[in-house]
Amino acid sequence: MSKPVIATASLAGCFGCHMSILDIDERILDLIELVEFDKSPIDDIKNFSRPVDIGLIEGGCCNSENVEVLRAFRKNCRILISVGECAIMGGLPAMRNTIPLRECLEEAYLHSPTVAPEDAVIPHDEELPLILNRAYPCHEIVKVDYFLPGCPPNADLIWEALTALLQGRPLKIDYPILKYD
Amino acid sequence: MLFYDINKPNFMQGFLMSSIKRLLKKYGKNRLHLITFLKELQAEKGFIAEKEVQKLAEALGLSMTEIEGVITFYHFLTDKKPGKYVVYLNNSITSEMAGMEEVARSFEQEAGCRFGETSADGLITLLQTSCIGMNDQEPAALINDVVFTCLNQEKVKKIVAWMRQGKPVQEMVEEFGDGANRHELVRAMVKNNIRKAGPVVFGDFKPGEAIRKALDMAPEEVIEEVKKANLLGRGGAGFPTGLKWEFCRKEKNGEHYVICNADEGEPGTFKDRVILTERPQMVFEGMAIAGYAVGAKLGLLYLRHEYTYLKKYLEHVLQKMREEGILGQNIAGKGFDFDIEIKMGAGAYVCGEESALIESAEGKRGEPRDRPPFPVQKGYLNQPTTVNNVETLATATQIITHGAGWFRSMGTPVSAGTKVLSVSGDCEKPGIYEVEFGLTIKELLEMVEARDTLAVQVGGPSGNCISEAGFDRKICYSDLATGGSIIIFNKTRDLFAVVRNFLDFFIEESCGWCVPCRAGNVLLRKKFEKIAAGRGTLQDLKEIEAWGKIIKSTSRCGLGQTSPNPVLTTLANFRELYESRINKEADFIPEFDLKEAVAEACEITGRKFTEEHEHA
């Protein structure tokens, strides 16, 4: 029997949740015994090469490329999991949601003290993804099956969630692992 | 309202000093009176300036932030300069049904500014507010605290024209309502609309009889009589009044207080307004009786800001009672001292919750307290306090006069006596009905001449939306408990508009302390709109139910604990309405539309949203 396949991506996130995945430490050796990775920064595979069992999404969506990647994950993954605050609620990127987009862009690209006035321009290259009117949590765009909270989620939480899912058993999480104050 | 040029610093300095000094002299250097200070300062020129906040903070030993926190908590306090005339148009559902939208447009057109703004000439500010207790005479508005009812385009034109002529607001009231609304100290166009006067609150009443009788009894006997009568709280929660008094009396330490909760803010409720207009002494005697029973010397009437127009009249009634020897020192010559003060609210629905009301009466933000300790243990100034509804106290007065046996001969075994209902919405005869408990919704609908009824909202937005299947249910504590708000919707009405109005109300009125109430209701409203827009799935209905449960069970006061009811009760009683709007086959339908989400970016960067992006 072939191993279950996992894919991961960081959308509008800081890669902190991926760092937390790495924080499972030497258990990563157990993990690669249990699963194979497909599209993921962990093995640097850029595109889906096959249907995947579990997709882990870090970060919410703040531009059209995020939406593209997220939709591709939903299409290719049997189970999709939002990992961390940004994927679940928008997180830090969502701090801009109360400020009009034009104001955000002007502040960053026109009025910032590090902008040379002669270079001041809001990026508009066709190659760039289009920025969304606000940062969105993943479940507002595609159906998300599970949510792992935290900023970042504790490595033990990620490990326990993955192994429980792989073994088809209920989650057993100690209170301190889910307590965030 | 007077105006000063606040840009002249010297003048301002002198003005500030004198104003604040005068207030401190009048009330004492006590933060208890903070809301009164702020209201009086605001009365002088329409808003509270930063300098005043600073001076007041220094004088009272508070931080400026604390005072600003109080100002921003209440609807009717402001730190922004408004126009000379401030219009607060009521946006409750009955106002909407009676043509609020048209009246609002008309105000905007005549005043030349939009709601939320002040006209360019600084003359008129247009604002909206939650229910002002005039549901049977909508659309209604408060203009500089004067009540205007049954507004229409024509009246708005007239009012705004008068404003341009500088006419004082009180003089714009041309016709007065009935009963004490005509009293020279009220002079309001408000109508009582008492359609059915029952035997208790609107029954025979001989002023002074009850308090004299009570003072001939031992306090314990008074409590016993109220307990025997099985009087349950009329504000809606239905806690046994006698028991509350007993708990309060049993607290041995400290001063005891009586507070009459006249902050009726539940949309659709206006019975306390009418009771206070027509039966004020019955209420005040009830407070004195409660004071005697629990061992208090001071009672506070916490009157909602919207009823400011009744304040002078109520003070006059209190003064008359003092002169007649049934209030104040040595009442009726029987050695009992008890007096009553009026504390004004400043506009906050949550202050109807007793612990929030106490906070507000102490001059703070009206945020509910943790309980226990309950107010009967640690209430006003952390002393034992009984907080009772206007109608409860009026009823207690009648129980003392006529006896528990008389009272229990009315209503049902569990729910004794009568209930004063405020009926509004789609019926021929909206107004006040004092009925015996046990009345069915069907009987009530006949009484008020409602036809083709689709739904009845019992107990206001926080209550229950009943469909025809529930019209045989009874108004009583064991079935449909209500503080008295009855809003009727006929078959031409869109219940989704009703739910939307109620959800907006709770979002607006949440004090913000508990996350499930503050954030949960916003999410609930968003989910509701998704379903209303036809993008809902069965999963969304399930989530609404689950989220509603979370909000109810994890909020600490009655506001949060009932705030999902508009959605939950319509979902339970009108499920087909929701099901007709959802897509039952779909597993998931996002609200998200990529094209819409990038539209702004396209505009800013001058780029086009191409097919390629659409594939994304």
Interface residues (C-beta under 8 A of the other chain):
Chain A: S64 E65 V67 E68 R71 L101 R102 L105 I122 P123 H124 E126 P129 L130 I131 L132 N133 R134 Y136 E140 I141 V142 K143
Chain B: D587 F588 P590 E591 F592 L594 E596 A597 V598 A599 E600 A601 C602 I604 T605 G606 R607 F609 H613 H615 A616
